[in-house]
């Protein structure tokens, strides 16, 4: 089951909704639905969603009838849900060319329920393990503009684009998606996105730390290799007799311990020296090697 399907399964649990919330949610489902002739219907492949629409209709329109038609095409089922007579919808919800403020009064309860119904019909959220992406797809430009303004008025910034003949309202930031899911009643999936985001952040930090350690190790190995080559060149050309006792000891320890860090080498001297002191001696050995090379030795 996809992440979006799991969200919609959570949103189908409607038994705790108030009467006003039930009306607002059903209104959202029909608002995002389709016009077939003069009738407003809900079309979906999700049977759980149809069952939720049926339960909401029995609450909101207890005296009206409803009908579900099933069309099988290419092995998939497409369900069409309508309320009869269709005049019952317009009497309660009005025209679907605007958002009815009598049904969606502006408080968070009815606003969240309305967007819950919208998302059930035409919403989608990508699995946060792959990317952060929320979208609501509508074919009616006027409805899309109304819905975009409505979402913005409730504190969530959403963008829009065209995809073929549809208008897509979308968000790509985890914070907005989390807020939206919490607002429409999908709190557990909002928390799931937060959990995934924390895991990603921890993993990225660990990777950065490993990469940094690896880079430092590479630098240490490269520096050790250069020192070893310089020391070997000095010994092969002029011999250790040309070096001071301190440099001879440094050269010997570096050759005998090529994989040791400077801090580890410091503790190997007969008289331990500081890291900066050891670094100074190694630079002095390198300078001697460079001088010998310049002189053609």
C-alpha positions as CSV (number, residue, x, y, z in Angstrom):
1,X,0.0,0.0,0.0
2,X,1.3,3.4,-1.0
3,X,1.9,6.2,1.6
4,X,-1.0,8.2,0.1
5,X,-3.3,5.1,0.4
6,X,-2.3,4.7,4.0
7,X,-3.2,8.4,4.7
8,X,-6.6,8.0,3.0
9,X,-7.2,4.9,5.0
10,X,-6.6,6.9,8.1
11,X,-8.9,9.7,6.9
12,X,-11.7,7.2,6.2
13,X,-12.1,6.7,10.0
14,X,-15.0,9.2,10.4
15,X,-16.9,8.0,13.4
16,X,-15.7,10.7,15.7
17,X,-16.6,13.6,13.4
18,X,-19.2,16.1,14.5
19,X,-22.3,16.8,12.4
20,X,-20.7,20.0,11.1
21,X,-17.4,18.3,10.3
22,X,-19.3,15.5,8.5
23,X,-21.1,18.1,6.3
24,X,-17.8,20.0,5.6
25,X,-15.9,16.8,4.7
26,X,-18.7,15.5,2.4
27,X,-18.9,18.9,0.8
28,X,-15.2,18.8,0.2
29,X,-15.5,15.4,-1.5
30,X,-18.2,16.6,-3.8
31,X,-16.4,20.0,-4.4
32,X,-13.4,18.0,-5.7
33,X,-15.7,15.5,-7.5
34,X,-16.9,15.6,-11.1
35,X,-19.9,17.0,-12.9
36,X,-21.7,14.4,-15.0
37,X,-24.4,16.2,-16.9
38,X,-26.1,18.3,-14.3
39,X,-25.2,16.0,-11.4
40,X,-22.2,16.3,-9.1
41,X,-20.7,12.9,-8.3
42,X,-17.7,11.4,-6.6
43,X,-15.5,9.1,-8.7
44,X,-12.7,7.0,-7.3
45,X,-11.1,3.6,-7.5
46,X,-10.9,3.5,-3.7
47,X,-13.7,1.4,-2.2
48,X,-12.9,2.6,1.4
49,X,-13.5,6.2,0.2
50,X,-16.9,5.2,-1.3
51,X,-17.8,3.6,2.0
52,X,-16.8,6.8,3.9
53,X,-18.9,8.9,1.4
54,X,-21.9,6.6,2.0
55,X,-21.6,6.9,5.8
56,X,-21.2,10.6,5.6
57,X,-24.2,10.9,3.3
58,X,-26.4,8.9,5.7
59,X,-25.4,11.4,8.4
60,X,-25.8,14.6,6.4
61,X,-28.7,13.5,4.2
62,X,-30.6,11.0,6.3
63,X,-33.8,11.2,4.2
64,X,-32.0,11.1,0.8
65,X,-31.1,8.1,-1.3
66,X,-27.6,7.4,-2.7
67,X,-26.3,5.1,-5.4
68,X,-22.9,3.6,-6.2
69,X,-22.1,2.4,-9.7
70,X,-19.1,0.2,-10.4
71,X,-17.4,0.2,-13.8
72,X,-14.7,-2.4,-14.5
73,X,-12.0,-1.4,-17.0
74,X,-8.7,-3.2,-17.7
75,X,-9.1,-5.2,-14.5
76,X,-9.7,-2.1,-12.3
77,X,-12.9,-0.8,-10.7
78,X,-14.1,2.8,-11.0
79,X,-16.8,3.7,-8.5
80,X,-19.3,6.5,-9.1
81,X,-21.2,7.7,-6.1
82,X,-24.2,10.1,-6.2
83,X,-27.0,11.3,-4.0
84,X,-30.6,11.3,-5.3
85,X,-32.3,13.5,-6.0
86,X,-29.3,15.7,-7.1
87,X,-31.3,18.8,-6.0
88,X,-30.6,17.8,-2.4
89,X,-26.9,18.6,-2.8
90,X,-27.6,22.1,-4.3
91,X,-30.1,22.9,-1.6
92,X,-27.6,22.2,1.2
93,X,-24.2,23.0,-0.4
94,X,-25.2,25.6,-3.0
95,X,-23.2,26.0,-6.2
96,X,-19.8,24.4,-6.4
97,X,-18.4,27.4,-8.2
98,X,-17.5,28.9,-4.8
99,X,-16.7,27.7,-1.3
100,X,-19.9,27.8,0.8
101,X,-19.1,29.8,4.0
102,X,-22.2,28.4,5.6
103,X,-20.8,24.9,5.4
104,X,-17.1,25.8,5.8
105,X,-17.5,28.5,8.5
106,X,-13.8,29.4,8.8
107,X,-12.9,27.6,12.0
108,X,-10.2,25.0,12.0
109,X,-12.7,22.1,12.6
110,X,-14.8,22.7,9.5
111,X,-11.8,24.0,7.4
112,X,-9.8,20.9,8.2
113,X,-12.8,18.6,7.5
114,X,-13.3,20.4,4.1
115,X,-9.7,19.9,3.1
116,X,-9.9,16.4,4.3
117,X,-12.7,15.7,1.8
118,X,-10.7,17.4,-0.9
119,X,-7.6,15.4,-0.3
120,X,-9.6,12.1,-0.2
121,X,-10.7,12.7,-3.8
122,X,-7.7,14.3,-5.5
123,X,-4.8,14.5,-3.1
124,X,-1.5,12.7,-3.1
125,X,1.6,12.6,-0.9
126,X,4.9,10.9,-1.9
127,X,6.6,8.5,0.4
128,X,8.8,10.8,2.5
129,X,11.7,8.3,2.3
130,X,11.9,9.3,-1.4
131,X,11.0,13.0,-1.4
132,X,8.7,15.5,0.2
133,X,5.8,16.2,-2.2
134,X,2.1,17.0,-1.6
135,X,-0.2,17.7,-4.5
136,X,-3.9,18.3,-5.1
137,X,-5.0,17.9,-8.7
138,X,-8.1,19.7,-10.0
139,X,-9.5,20.1,-13.6
140,X,-11.4,23.3,-12.8
141,X,-9.2,26.5,-12.8
142,X,-11.8,28.5,-10.7
143,X,-12.0,25.8,-8.0
144,X,-8.2,25.6,-8.0
145,X,-7.8,29.3,-7.4
146,X,-10.5,29.3,-4.6
147,X,-8.8,26.3,-2.9
148,X,-5.3,27.8,-3.2
149,X,-6.6,31.0,-1.5
150,X,-8.4,29.0,1.2
151,X,-5.3,27.0,2.0
152,X,-3.2,30.1,2.2
153,X,-5.7,31.8,4.5
154,X,-5.2,28.9,6.9
155,X,-1.5,29.5,7.1
156,X,-0.1,27.0,4.6
157,X,1.8,28.3,1.5
158,X,1.0,26.3,-1.6
159,X,2.1,26.7,-5.2
160,X,0.4,25.8,-8.5
161,X,1.3,24.6,-11.9
162,X,-0.3,23.2,-15.0
163,X,-0.1,19.5,-15.9
164,X,-1.7,18.7,-19.2
165,X,-5.3,20.0,-18.7
166,X,-5.2,20.0,-14.9
167,X,-4.2,22.5,-12.3
168,X,-1.9,21.1,-9.6
169,X,-1.6,22.7,-6.2
170,X,1.6,21.4,-4.6
171,X,4.1,21.8,-1.7
172,X,7.6,20.4,-1.5
173,X,8.7,21.4,2.0
174,X,8.2,18.8,4.8
175,X,7.0,21.4,7.3
176,X,4.0,22.5,5.1
177,X,3.1,18.8,4.3
178,X,3.3,18.0,8.0
179,X,1.0,21.0,8.9
180,X,-1.4,20.1,6.1
181,X,-1.7,16.4,7.2
182,X,-2.2,17.4,10.8
183,X,-4.8,20.0,9.8
184,X,-6.9,17.4,7.9
185,X,-6.7,14.8,10.6
186,X,-3.9,12.6,9.4
187,X,-1.7,13.2,12.5
188,X,0.0,9.8,12.6
189,X,1.3,10.2,9.1
190,X,2.4,13.8,9.8
191,X,4.5,12.3,12.7
192,X,5.8,9.6,10.3
193,X,7.2,12.4,8.0
194,X,8.8,14.0,11.0
195,X,10.4,10.7,12.0
196,X,11.7,10.0,8.5
197,X,13.1,13.6,8.4
198,X,15.0,13.1,11.7
199,X,16.4,9.8,10.5
200,X,17.6,11.4,7.2
201,X,19.2,14.3,9.2
202,X,21.0,11.9,11.5
203,X,22.2,9.8,8.5
204,X,23.4,12.9,6.7
205,X,25.3,14.0,9.7
206,X,26.9,10.6,10.1
207,X,27.8,10.6,6.5
208,X,29.4,14.1,6.7
209,X,31.3,13.0,9.8
210,X,32.6,9.8,8.0
211,X,33.5,11.8,4.9
212,X,35.4,14.4,7.0
213,X,37.2,11.6,8.9
214,X,38.1,9.9,5.6
215,X,39.4,13.2,4.2
216,X,41.5,13.8,7.2
217,X,42.8,10.2,7.0
218,X,43.7,10.7,3.4
219,X,45.6,13.9,4.2
220,X,47.5,12.1,7.0
221,X,48.5,9.2,4.7
222,X,49.6,11.6,2.0
223,X,51.7,13.7,4.4
224,X,53.2,10.5,5.9
225,X,54.1,9.2,2.4
226,X,55.7,12.5,1.4
227,X,57.8,12.6,4.6
228,X,58.9,8.9,4.0
229,X,60.0,9.7,0.4
230,X,61.9,12.8,1.5
231,X,63.7,10.9,4.3
232,X,64.6,8.0,2.1
233,X,66.0,10.4,-0.5
234,X,68.1,12.1,2.2
235,X,69.5,8.8,3.4
236,X,70.2,7.5,-0.1
237,X,72.1,10.7,-1.1
238,X,74.0,12.1,1.8
239,X,73.2,9.6,4.6
240,X,72.0,10.1,8.1
241,X,75.4,11.5,9.2
242,X,74.5,14.8,7.8
243,X,71.5,15.1,10.1
244,X,71.4,16.3,13.7
245,X,70.6,13.7,16.4
246,X,67.0,15.1,16.7
247,X,66.4,14.8,12.9
248,X,68.0,11.3,12.8
249,X,65.6,10.1,15.5
250,X,62.6,11.8,13.7
251,X,63.6,10.2,10.4
252,X,64.0,6.7,12.0
253,X,60.6,6.9,13.8
254,X,58.8,8.1,10.7
255,X,60.2,5.3,8.5
256,X,59.5,2.6,11.2
257,X,55.9,3.8,11.8
258,X,54.5,5.0,8.4
259,X,50.9,4.6,9.5
260,X,51.1,6.4,12.8
261,X,49.7,9.9,13.3
262,X,51.8,12.8,14.4
263,X,50.3,12.6,17.9
264,X,51.3,8.9,18.1
265,X,54.8,9.6,16.9
266,X,55.3,12.3,19.5
267,X,54.9,9.7,22.3
268,X,57.6,7.5,20.7
269,X,60.6,9.8,21.2
270,X,63.0,9.2,24.0
271,X,62.1,12.7,25.2
272,X,58.4,13.2,24.1
273,X,57.9,16.4,22.0
274,X,54.8,18.4,21.1
275,X,52.9,17.9,17.9
276,X,54.0,21.3,16.6
277,X,57.6,20.4,17.4
278,X,57.4,17.2,15.4
279,X,55.7,19.0,12.5
280,X,58.6,21.5,12.5
281,X,61.2,18.7,12.4
282,X,59.4,17.0,9.5
283,X,59.2,20.2,7.5
284,X,62.9,20.7,8.1
285,X,63.6,17.2,6.7
286,X,61.5,18.0,3.7
287,X,63.4,21.3,3.2
288,X,66.7,19.4,3.3
289,X,65.4,17.0,0.6
290,X,64.2,19.8,-1.6
291,X,67.5,21.5,-1.3
292,X,69.3,18.3,-2.3
293,X,67.0,17.9,-5.3
294,X,67.6,21.5,-6.5
295,X,71.4,20.8,-6.3
296,X,70.9,17.8,-8.6
297,X,71.7,15.1,-6.1
